[in-house]
Amino acid sequence: MKKTGLTLCATILGVVALHSFNYKKAGSITGSLVPADGAVNIWAIQATDTVRAVIANGIFSFSTRPGAWKVIIDAKAPYKDVMLENIMVNDGKETSVGEIRLQQ
């Protein structure tokens, strides 16, 4: 009986402790490239965090933490690389950078 009571108290304490923390939900950065096959790689950078996205038919999406991000697009020749700064991501929200037209 004592063991059951202690287990119940420990479980309740654990649940209360977990709910007392404010966890930030991941957000995302999405967008598209024109031309669709104009880039090799695309990264999102925040301080020491770097996330790489797969480009599929010109569409990309990153799952990221909330905050300000920099997006870097490594374009194929003859297109120029692109850098987007201060992309703000909010808790659990999708941030679209829209259509990015690569320039020659």
KAKA-V132715 format. One line per field, one symbol per residue. ss: DSSP state (H for helix, E for strand, - for the rest). Layout:
# KAKA-V132715
ss=???
This chain:
# KAKA-V132715
ss=-HHHHHHHHHHHHHHHHHHH------EEEEEEEE----EEEEEEEE--EEEEE--E--EEEEEE--EEEEEEEEE------EEEEEEEE----EEEEEEEE---
